[in-house]
């Protein structure tokens, strides 16, 4: 059984505004499917238009928070996980706090007085999604909050950390504090390769964090973007996974393991210059509701077994299970109890 506070996540808490939209809506706001971007000025009206024009669901989200909630769901030990991020002092912020409490996650939110809680438009067309994040308060996180005694206590207590790469745009100094603590205390630090725009435009911040990362998660698109940005001249996911796992490390306590998902194709795991492949649970098209959160759910499932020191095969199996469950529902949601053993 996982001990209390064993896993800590830190990231951008966003309230997902999810709706099935049409291609005209995507065209109007210049949105591509299977992509994740930060909202620009031209996107701001779309949030209101979505809520007026389509049937909308509000779901507590943000990549890291999704993964932590899923890990907590599979672990079923109250308070096994904790989470840090920034919300606004508003209705959506209260919704977020309520949701975290219900899910059993010990959330320590920094509440910003001036900015509203961040939102993410989740546009679904034919089961495929596009994410447009308006970070707002999530963008206001400060490392001073992390350094407060009651919050740093979460860092001290945790043995495993997960921070989605999106947080590189918000508080790289907070990432560095946690990464250095993990390395100095032989704890496990994990991140994902974030959306392609971060690999492209936040390369320096990513390269500063990477030496500390023991587990790197990503999709095949993110892996190929990472390869292109670093001039590796290969599109081969297995080669890229090995190259990422060979990136220099700050601490020799743990070797780096790279885990790349490829949709319906096998999961690629690179460890010790070797690659293992694990098949996913195939989902008939008629059962697919929404791919949003599937990658986050995979990470959450994986971490739920990692913190119990299970072998990599079990970690991947739990990741595939969680992703399969989430894809059959709207947003990153799940039934009351997991059916995983």
N, C-alpha and C positions, 0 to 999 in steps of 0.2 A: 504493500500500500504506500502511496506517495505521502511524504510528510508535508505538513503545513508550510506554505510559502516556498515550496521547492523550485517553482518556475515563475520567473518575473518577465513580463512583457512591457515594452515602452514604445509608444507610437502616437499616431494621429487618430484620436477618437472622432469618428464622423457618423452622423445619422444618415443612413442610406435612404434616399427617396427613390423607391423602385417602382417602375411601371413598364408594361408592354407598350411600346410606341410603334410608329410606322416609319417607313423609309423617308417620307416627306419631312418628318420631324428631324431625322438625322441630317438630311441635306440642308435644311434651314439653318441648323446650328453648326454645320461643317464638322460632323461627328463620324468617325470611322468605327465599325464594329471591331470587337476583340482588341480594344485599345484602352489605355488609362492615361488621362491627361489632367493637368491643373486647369481650372476654369479661368478663362480670360474675360475681358469686359463683355465681349459678344455673347458669352454663355449665360450671363447673370439672369436675363429674363426667363431662361428656360425652366428654372426651378418652379416658378409660379405657374408657368404655362402647363407644365407636367401635371401639377396638382389640380388644375382646372379642367384639363382636357382628357386626362386618363385616370383610370383607377390606380391609386397610389398606395403603396405600403411603406410604412416607416419602420426601419430595422436598425438597431444599434450596430454600427460597423466600423470601418477602418481596418486595414489589413492585419495589424498586430492584434488588435482587440478580437477580431474574428478568430484568429489562430488560438489565442489564449482561452476564449470561451469554449472552443471545440475541445481543447485539451482538458479543460475543467469538466466538460460534459462526459468525456470518456473516463476520466479518473474517478469521478463521483465522490471524491473526498472534499468536503467543504473547505474552502480556503487553501487548497493545494496550490492555487495559482494567484498571482497578483498582477496588477496593471497600473501603469502611470501614463498620463497624457493630459492635455489641456482642453477644457470645455468652456463655454460661456455661462454666465449667470442668467439662464433663460429657461423657457419651457422645454426646449430640446435637450438642454443640459440635464434638467431634472429627469427627463425620459431616459437619458443615458445612465444616470446614477441608479434609477429604478431597475433598469434592464441588467446592469452589472450585478446588482444585489441578487436578483432572481436567478442569475446564472451561477452564483456561488463564487464569483471572482472577487477578490479583495481589491477594489479599485481605489486608488488615491489620485483623484483628479485635482489638477491645478485649475482654479476657476478664475478666468479672466474677466475683469469688470467691463472692459470696453468693447470686446468683439463677441459676436454671436457664435454659438456652437457651430462647428464645421458641418457641412453637409456634402453628400456625394450623390449626384444623379446617376442612377443605374438604369440605363436605357436597354431594354430587352427587345430583340427582334428575332423570331424563330429560334429561341433558346440561346442565342448568342448575345453577348453584352458589350456595352461600352460604358466606361466610368469617367465621370467628369467631376473632379473634387474641388469644392470651394472650401479651402482649409479654414479660413476665418480664425476662430479662437485656437484651433489645433496648431496654427502657425506661431502662436504666442508663447509656446512652452519655453521656460527658462531653467537653466541648470540650478539656479538658486533653490527652486522647489525641490529638486532631487537631493540637494545637500541638506535639507532640513532633517533633523534627527529621526522623525517618525517615518520619513520616506527612505532615507538611506538605510534604515533598519530593514526594509524590504530587500535591499541589495545585499546586505550582510547575511540575511537569512537564506536567500535563494542560492541554489547550486547550479541552476541552469538559467540562461537568459535568451530571450528572442526579441529582436528589434527588426521590423521590416525596413527595407532600404529607403522607403518614402521619408522616414524620419531624418535622413541625411539633409533634407532641404530645410529642416526646422531647427534642430539643436545638435549639430555634430559634436559640440563639447560635452553634452550629456552622454552621447554614445561613447565618446572617448573615456569618460570617467568610469562607466560600467565595464567597458572592454578591458581597461587597465586593471580594474579590480579583479575581473575574472582571471586574467593572465597571472596576476600576482598570487592568486589563491587557488590555482589549478581547477577553476570552475569552467563550465562549458558555456561558450558564447556563440550564438548563432544569429545569422541574418539571411535575408533573401536578396537575390539580384532583383532590384526593383524594376518598374516599368522602363522600357527602352529610353525614355527621355531623361531618366536619372543617370543611366549608364553613359549617356551622351553629354549631358550638361553639368553633372555633378561628379565627374570622373575623379577629381582630386580628393574630394571628401570620401568617396568610396575607397580609393586606394589607401587612404590613411587608416580606415577602419579594417580593411581586409586582412592585414597581418594578424589581427586578434581573433578572426572568425574561425571557429572549429567546425561548424556545419554551415555550408552555403546551400541555400535552396534556390531553385529558379525554374522557369519554363524554357522550352527549347528556343522560343523567340528571344527571351531575355539573354540566354546563353549566347546566341548568335550575335546579338547586338554587342554584348560584352567583348566577344572575339573581334568583331569589326572595329570597335573603338580602340582596342589595344593592338591593332595591326597584326593579328595572328593569321590572317588569310586562310582560315578554315571555317566551313559551315558544319563540319562533322561534330555532332553533339557529344559523342563519346570522347573525342580528342579534346574538345573544349573543357569538358568536365575534368579530365585528367590535368590539363594545364592549370585550371583554377585550383585544384587540390594541391598542385606543386608550388603555388604562389608562396613566397617566403612568409614564415610565421614569427610572431613576436615571442612566443613561448613554445618550448619543445615538449611541454607536458602532454599535449594531445596532438595527434596528426589531424590534418584537415580532411573532411569528407564532403564531397560535392554531390548533391542530390538534384537531378533535373527531371521534371515531369514533361511528358510529351502528349498531352491529351489522351487519345485512345491507345497510343503506342506505349511500349514498356517504359517504366521508370529507370533512369540511368543513375547508378551510384558509383562514383569514382573514389577509390581508396587504395593507398599503397601502389599507385601507378597502374592499377588494374580496374577494369570496369565490370560490374555485375548488372544484369538487367532483370527487372521484375515486371511480369505482366499486370495490367490493371484489371479491375472488374468492369467488363464491358456493359454498357447501359443501352438497352434498345431505345431508338430515337423517340418512340412514343412515350417513354418514361422521363425523358429529359425535360425539365421545367426551366432551368436557369443555371448557366455555368458560373455566375457571379459567386465568388466565395469558395469555389471548388479548390483552387490553389491554396487559399488560406486554410481551408479545412484539412487539406492534405498535410500541411505543416503542423497543424494542431494535433492531428491524429498521430503523426510521427513523434512529436515531442511527448505525447502522453505515455508512450512506451520507453522513449529515451530516458526520461526522468526515473523510470523504474529499472534502468540498466538492462533492458531487454536487447537481444541481438538485432542487428540492422534489418534482418528479414522481417521481424515482428514489427519494427518501427514502420517499415514501408507498408506492410499489410494493414496496419491501423490507419496509416495515411490514406491508402486506397479506399478503405472502408468508409472513412469520414467523408472523403470527396464524393463517393458514390451516393451516400445518404443526402448530402447537401444539394447535389445536382437534381435530385427528385423533388426539391422544394423551392419556394421562392426566397431568394437571398440566402445569407449564411445562417440558416436556421436548421433545427434538428428536433426529433421527437423527444419526449421527456426523458426516456432512458435509452442508453446505447444497447445494441444487440451485438456486442463484440466480445469475444473471449478467446 
